[in-house]
């Protein structure tokens, strides 16, 4: 009987979570007076090489760390 109550409680909880995530509130409409920004480059466009370099160096670090033999204690 306890298991059935637990399953029912879990099902109700999951339905509540799914409903709250599946139907978010609609976004507010933007006013007509503000035009969207046009032409400016995103800040990441000029510095994308930093992101690539950090990703490659992190990958190399994990490869080196993985291949080192672990010391026996």
C-alpha positions as a Markdown table, in Angstrom:
| # | Residue | x | y | z |
|---|---|---|---|---|
| 1 | Unk | 0.0 | 0.0 | 0.0 |
| 2 | Unk | 2.9 | 2.4 | 0.8 |
| 3 | Unk | 4.4 | 1.7 | -2.6 |
| 4 | Unk | 1.1 | 2.6 | -4.4 |
| 5 | Unk | 0.9 | 5.9 | -2.5 |
| 6 | Unk | 4.5 | 6.7 | -3.3 |
| 7 | Unk | 3.9 | 6.0 | -7.0 |
| 8 | Unk | 0.8 | 8.1 | -7.0 |
| 9 | Unk | 2.6 | 11.0 | -5.3 |
| 10 | Unk | 5.5 | 10.7 | -7.8 |
| 11 | Unk | 3.1 | 10.7 | -10.7 |
| 12 | Unk | 1.3 | 13.8 | -9.4 |
| 13 | Unk | 4.6 | 15.5 | -8.8 |
| 14 | Unk | 5.9 | 14.8 | -12.3 |
| 15 | Unk | 2.6 | 16.0 | -13.9 |
| 16 | Unk | 2.9 | 19.2 | -11.9 |
| 17 | Unk | 6.5 | 19.7 | -13.0 |
| 18 | Unk | 5.7 | 18.9 | -16.6 |
| 19 | Unk | 2.7 | 21.2 | -16.7 |
| 20 | Unk | 4.7 | 24.1 | -15.3 |
| 21 | Unk | 7.5 | 23.6 | -17.8 |
| 22 | Unk | 5.4 | 22.8 | -20.8 |
| 23 | Unk | 3.2 | 25.9 | -20.7 |
| 24 | Unk | 5.3 | 29.0 | -19.8 |
| 25 | Unk | 3.8 | 32.4 | -19.7 |
| 26 | Unk | 3.6 | 34.1 | -23.0 |
| 27 | Unk | 6.2 | 36.9 | -23.5 |
| 28 | Unk | 5.2 | 40.5 | -23.3 |
| 29 | Unk | 4.9 | 42.3 | -26.6 |
| 30 | Unk | 7.6 | 44.9 | -27.3 |
| 31 | Unk | 6.6 | 48.5 | -27.8 |
| 32 | Unk | 6.5 | 49.7 | -31.4 |
| 33 | Unk | 8.7 | 52.8 | -30.7 |
| 34 | Unk | 11.9 | 50.9 | -30.0 |
| 35 | Unk | 13.5 | 49.5 | -33.2 |
| 36 | Unk | 15.6 | 46.4 | -33.0 |
| 37 | Unk | 19.4 | 46.8 | -32.9 |
| 38 | Unk | 21.0 | 46.5 | -36.3 |
| 39 | Unk | 24.6 | 46.3 | -37.5 |
| 40 | Unk | 26.6 | 46.1 | -34.3 |
| 41 | Unk | 28.8 | 43.0 | -34.0 |
| 42 | Unk | 28.4 | 40.8 | -31.0 |
| 43 | Unk | 31.3 | 41.0 | -28.5 |
| 44 | Unk | 32.2 | 37.4 | -29.0 |
| 45 | Unk | 32.8 | 37.8 | -32.7 |
| 46 | Unk | 36.2 | 39.6 | -32.3 |
| 47 | Unk | 37.4 | 37.3 | -29.5 |
| 48 | Unk | 36.3 | 33.9 | -30.7 |
| 49 | Unk | 39.9 | 32.7 | -30.9 |
| 50 | Unk | 40.1 | 32.9 | -27.1 |
| 51 | Unk | 37.2 | 30.5 | -26.8 |
| 52 | Unk | 38.8 | 28.1 | -29.3 |
| 53 | Unk | 42.2 | 28.3 | -27.6 |
| 54 | Unk | 40.8 | 27.6 | -24.2 |
| 55 | Unk | 38.8 | 24.6 | -25.5 |
| 56 | Unk | 41.8 | 23.1 | -27.2 |
| 57 | Unk | 44.0 | 23.6 | -24.1 |
| 58 | Unk | 41.3 | 22.1 | -21.8 |
| 59 | Unk | 41.1 | 19.1 | -24.1 |
| 60 | Unk | 44.8 | 18.6 | -24.1 |
| 61 | Unk | 44.8 | 18.9 | -20.3 |
| 62 | Unk | 42.2 | 16.1 | -19.9 |
| 63 | Unk | 44.0 | 13.9 | -22.4 |
| 64 | Unk | 47.3 | 14.2 | -20.5 |
| 65 | Unk | 45.5 | 13.7 | -17.2 |
| 66 | Unk | 43.8 | 10.6 | -18.5 |
| 67 | Unk | 47.0 | 9.0 | -19.8 |
| 68 | Unk | 49.1 | 9.5 | -16.6 |
| 69 | Unk | 49.3 | 6.2 | -14.6 |
| 70 | Unk | 47.9 | 6.4 | -11.2 |
| 71 | Unk | 50.3 | 5.9 | -8.3 |
| 72 | Unk | 49.7 | 2.9 | -6.1 |
| 73 | Unk | 49.2 | 3.6 | -2.4 |
